[in-house]
Amino acid sequence: MHQMPLDQKTELNGAVLQALVARGRRLRAEAFRAALGKAARPILRLARAGWSAARAAARRYRDRRKRRLAIAELQDLDDRTLKDIGLSRGDIARLVRQLHQRLPVEEATPGAEVVPLPRARSSAHSGKLAA
């Protein structure tokens, strides 16, 4: 510890000494936070990028699963029902892809009435589309 020269020593009462100690601790904590903040920025950016990538991957998986369920539902229909709605088995995957990409569906099956597919229920136990 650094000793003050005799001519600069002053009497400090307890309250002044506690205030000086508290101020020193605050300054040290601020300096530590500032140094840590600069070092942590790249780590935080990487963490945010990783979190964004994980959310995007989960969204892609969820969308793919919805498309596969929609295709499976339509493939389960018999040929007569498919003909009634103006589809053939070969059109199913393309139609579901167009609906997912929000492309115009009218060109998918000329002359067929376009009926929007029902939305899937957000239930963890439901494996099929809502009717």
N, C-alpha and C positions, 0 to 999 in steps of 0.2 A: 504494500500500500504506500502511496506517495505521501510523504510528510510535508506539511506546510512549513515554510520558514517561520521562525519565532515572531518576526515583526508582522506577519500577516494572520496569525492565529486570532480568532475571535471567539467569544463565548456564544454558543448556540443553545437556546433553550430547547426543551423536548419537542414542542410543536413545530418549530422552524426546522429542526432536524428531520422530523417525520415527513414534513412537506417536501423537503429536498430529496429524501430517499424515495418518496412516492413519485416525484417528478422524474428522477433518474430511472426508476423502473418503467414508467410510461414511455420515456424516450427510448429505452432499450427495447421494449416490446414493439414500438412503432418501427424502429430500425430493423428488427428481426422480421416483422411482417412485410416490410418493403422489400427486403432481400429475398424472402421466401416467395413473395408474389411474383417477382421477376423470374425466379427460377421455375416456379410452378406453371407459368403461362403456357409453355409448350406442352407440358403434361396435360393440362386441362384441355387444350385444343385437341390433343390426341384422344383424350377420353370422350370429348363431345363428338369427334369424327367417328369413333368406334361405336358410340351409342346410336348415331344417325345411321350408320351402316347396318347395325343390328335391327333397327326399326324398319329400314327399307327391305332387308331380307325377310323379316317377318311379314311385311305387307305383301311382298311378292309371293311368298309361300301361301298366305291366306287367299290371295287372288287366284293363284293356280288351283288351289283346292276347290274353291267355289266353281271355277270353270269345269274342273273334272267332275264335280258332283252334278252340275247342270247337264253335261254331256251324258253322264250315266243315267240321269233321269230320263232324258229324251231317248236314249238308246233302249231303255226298258219299255218304251211305248211300242205297241204292236204296229205293223205296217199300215193297217187301216186308219188308225188314229193319226199316224204321221201324214198319211195322204189327205185326211180331213183338214189338217192344219196347213197343208201345202208344203210339206217337207219330204225329202227322201233321206235315207240314212247317210248318204254322202254329204248332205248339206249341214248336218248337225254341228260338226266341229267348226266349220267355217262360220256358221251363224252365231254360235256361242262366242267365238273369237271377235266377230264384228260387234256383237252386243257389248262385250267387255271393253273394246277399244272405242265404243260409242260412235262407230261408223254408221252411215245410213244403211238400214236393213232392207229398205224397199227393193234395192237391186239384188238382194240375196236370192229371192224366189219370185220371179216375175209372175204376176197374176194372183199371188197368194195374199190373203189378208194378214197383216202384221199384228200379232198379238204379243204384248210384252210379257216376258217370262216373270213369274212371281219371284219376289225377293226371298232369299233364304232367311230363316229365323236365326237369331243370334243365340242359339242354345248349344251348350257343349254336348248335350246328349242327342241332339237331332242330327242324323246323318243324311237326311234327305231335304229337298227343298220344300218350302211351305206351299200348301195348296191354296 
